[in-house]
Amino acid sequence: MGNIIQLSKSSPTSEWIDMSNQGTDCFLELLIMAANDLEKTNHQEKLISFLKDQKDINDIAPGTAGFKLDEMPWCDETLIDDASFLICVTKEAQSESVLSKLPYKVNTEIVFPWLKQFAVLIELMITASER
Protein backbone atom coordinates (compact mmCIF):
# COMPACT_ATOMS: atom_id res chain seq x y z
CA MET A 1 0.00 0.00 0.00
CA GLY A 2 1.36 3.42 -0.93
CA ASN A 3 0.46 7.06 -0.36
CA ILE A 4 -1.22 9.65 -2.53
CA ILE A 5 -0.71 13.39 -2.36
CA GLN A 6 -3.27 15.50 -4.17
CA LEU A 7 -4.49 19.08 -4.26
CA SER A 8 -8.00 18.34 -3.01
CA LYS A 9 -10.57 15.61 -2.69
CA SER A 10 -11.84 16.39 -6.21
CA SER A 11 -8.44 16.39 -7.92
CA PRO A 12 -8.25 14.28 -11.07
CA THR A 13 -6.06 11.19 -10.76
CA SER A 14 -3.72 12.61 -13.42
CA GLU A 15 -2.59 15.22 -10.86
CA TRP A 16 -1.99 12.78 -8.01
CA ILE A 17 1.44 11.97 -6.70
CA ASP A 18 1.30 8.23 -6.05
CA MET A 19 4.27 6.94 -4.05
CA SER A 20 5.42 3.80 -2.34
CA ASN A 21 5.91 3.98 1.42
CA GLN A 22 9.69 4.07 1.02
CA GLY A 23 9.33 6.72 -1.69
CA THR A 24 7.07 8.78 0.56
CA ASP A 25 9.66 8.61 3.31
CA CYS A 26 12.41 9.83 0.98
CA PHE A 27 10.19 12.55 -0.54
CA LEU A 28 9.21 13.95 2.87
CA GLU A 29 12.72 13.64 4.27
CA LEU A 30 14.11 15.67 1.36
CA LEU A 31 11.49 18.39 1.82
CA ILE A 32 12.07 18.57 5.57
CA MET A 33 15.86 18.72 5.21
CA ALA A 34 15.61 21.35 2.46
CA ALA A 35 13.35 23.48 4.64
CA ASN A 36 15.82 23.25 7.52
CA ASP A 37 18.33 25.17 5.39
CA LEU A 38 15.92 28.05 4.72
CA GLU A 39 14.63 30.81 6.96
CA LYS A 40 11.00 30.33 7.85
CA THR A 41 8.14 32.38 9.25
CA ASN A 42 5.89 30.90 11.93
CA HIS A 43 3.30 29.94 9.31
CA GLN A 44 5.94 28.28 7.14
CA GLU A 45 7.21 26.36 10.14
CA LYS A 46 3.67 25.02 10.67
CA LEU A 47 3.61 23.76 7.07
CA ILE A 48 6.92 21.96 7.59
CA SER A 49 5.65 20.56 10.90
CA PHE A 50 2.71 19.13 8.96
CA LEU A 51 5.15 17.38 6.62
CA LYS A 52 7.13 16.08 9.61
CA ASP A 53 3.91 14.68 11.06
CA GLN A 54 3.18 12.93 7.76
CA LYS A 55 6.66 11.40 7.83
CA ASP A 56 6.07 10.16 11.38
CA ILE A 57 2.71 8.71 10.31
CA ASN A 58 4.39 6.91 7.42
CA ASP A 59 6.97 5.46 9.83
CA ILE A 60 4.30 4.24 12.25
CA ALA A 61 1.52 3.23 9.84
CA PRO A 62 2.81 2.88 6.28
CA GLY A 63 0.24 3.58 3.61
CA THR A 64 -1.63 6.19 5.65
CA ALA A 65 0.58 9.25 5.10
CA GLY A 66 -1.13 10.54 1.96
CA PHE A 67 -2.70 13.98 2.20
CA LYS A 68 -4.42 16.76 0.33
CA LEU A 69 -2.69 20.11 0.02
CA ASP A 70 -5.88 21.95 0.92
CA GLU A 71 -5.75 20.18 4.33
CA MET A 72 -2.36 21.66 5.18
CA PRO A 73 -2.31 24.51 7.74
CA TRP A 74 -2.30 27.38 5.25
CA CYS A 75 -2.89 30.95 6.41
CA ASP A 76 -5.02 33.06 4.05
CA GLU A 77 -3.05 36.22 4.83
CA THR A 78 0.31 34.69 3.91
CA LEU A 79 -0.79 32.07 1.37
CA ILE A 80 1.22 33.42 -1.58
CA ASP A 81 4.42 33.85 0.45
CA ASP A 82 4.04 30.45 2.09
CA ALA A 83 3.32 28.72 -1.21
CA SER A 84 6.34 30.41 -2.78
CA PHE A 85 8.42 29.23 0.17
CA LEU A 86 7.30 25.61 -0.35
CA ILE A 87 8.08 25.83 -4.05
CA CYS A 88 11.60 26.98 -3.11
CA VAL A 89 11.79 24.05 -0.71
CA THR A 90 10.97 21.62 -3.54
CA LYS A 91 13.78 23.10 -5.63
CA GLU A 92 16.23 23.01 -2.73
CA ALA A 93 15.26 19.38 -2.06
CA GLN A 94 16.71 18.52 -5.47
CA SER A 95 20.08 20.11 -4.73
CA GLU A 96 23.23 18.10 -4.21
CA SER A 97 23.73 19.75 -0.81
CA VAL A 98 20.47 18.24 0.46
CA LEU A 99 20.79 14.90 -1.37
CA SER A 100 24.25 14.37 0.09
CA LYS A 101 22.87 14.55 3.65
CA LEU A 102 20.95 11.32 3.26
CA PRO A 103 22.69 8.08 4.24
CA TYR A 104 21.45 6.42 1.04
CA LYS A 105 21.47 7.20 -2.67
CA VAL A 106 18.22 8.76 -3.88
CA ASN A 107 16.76 7.48 -7.13
CA THR A 108 16.36 10.96 -8.60
CA GLU A 109 14.59 9.62 -11.69
CA ILE A 110 11.70 8.67 -9.41
CA VAL A 111 11.80 11.30 -6.65
CA PHE A 112 12.49 14.46 -8.70
CA PRO A 113 9.28 14.15 -10.76
CA TRP A 114 7.33 13.87 -7.48
CA LEU A 115 8.99 17.03 -6.15
CA LYS A 116 8.24 18.85 -9.39
CA GLN A 117 4.62 17.67 -9.34
CA PHE A 118 4.33 18.85 -5.72
CA ALA A 119 5.40 22.33 -6.86
CA VAL A 120 2.83 22.16 -9.69
CA LEU A 121 0.10 21.27 -7.18
CA ILE A 122 1.10 24.22 -5.01
CA GLU A 123 0.90 26.51 -8.04
CA LEU A 124 -2.55 25.09 -8.89
CA MET A 125 -3.65 25.82 -5.34
CA ILE A 126 -2.54 29.44 -5.67
CA THR A 127 -4.39 29.78 -8.97
CA ALA A 128 -7.55 28.28 -7.47
CA SER A 129 -7.39 30.65 -4.47
CA GLU A 130 -7.18 33.69 -6.76
CA ARG A 131 -10.57 32.92 -8.34
WOHU-V849270 format. One record per backbone hydrogen bond with DSSP energy under -0.5 kcal/mol. NH is the residue of the N-H (numbers start at 0). CO is the residue of the C=O. If there is no record, write none. Layout:
nh: [NH	NH]
co: [CO	CO]
This chain:
nh: [2	4	5	10	14	15	16	17	18	18	23	24	25	26	27	28	29	30	31	32	33	34	35	36	36	37	44	45	46	47	48	49	50	51	52	53	54	55	56	57	58	59	60	63	66	68	69	70	71	73	77	78	78	81	82	83	84	85	86	87	88	89	90	91	92	93	94	97	98	99	100	101	101	107	109	110	111	113	114	115	116	117	118	119	120	121	122	123	124	125	126	127	128	129	129	130]
co: [18	16	66	7	11	12	4	15	2	16	19	20	21	22	23	24	25	26	27	28	29	30	31	32	33	34	40	41	42	43	44	45	46	47	48	49	50	51	52	53	54	55	56	60	3	5	6	67	68	71	74	74	75	77	78	79	80	81	82	83	84	85	86	87	88	90	91	94	94	95	97	97	98	105	106	106	107	109	110	111	112	113	114	115	116	117	118	119	120	121	122	123	124	125	126	127]
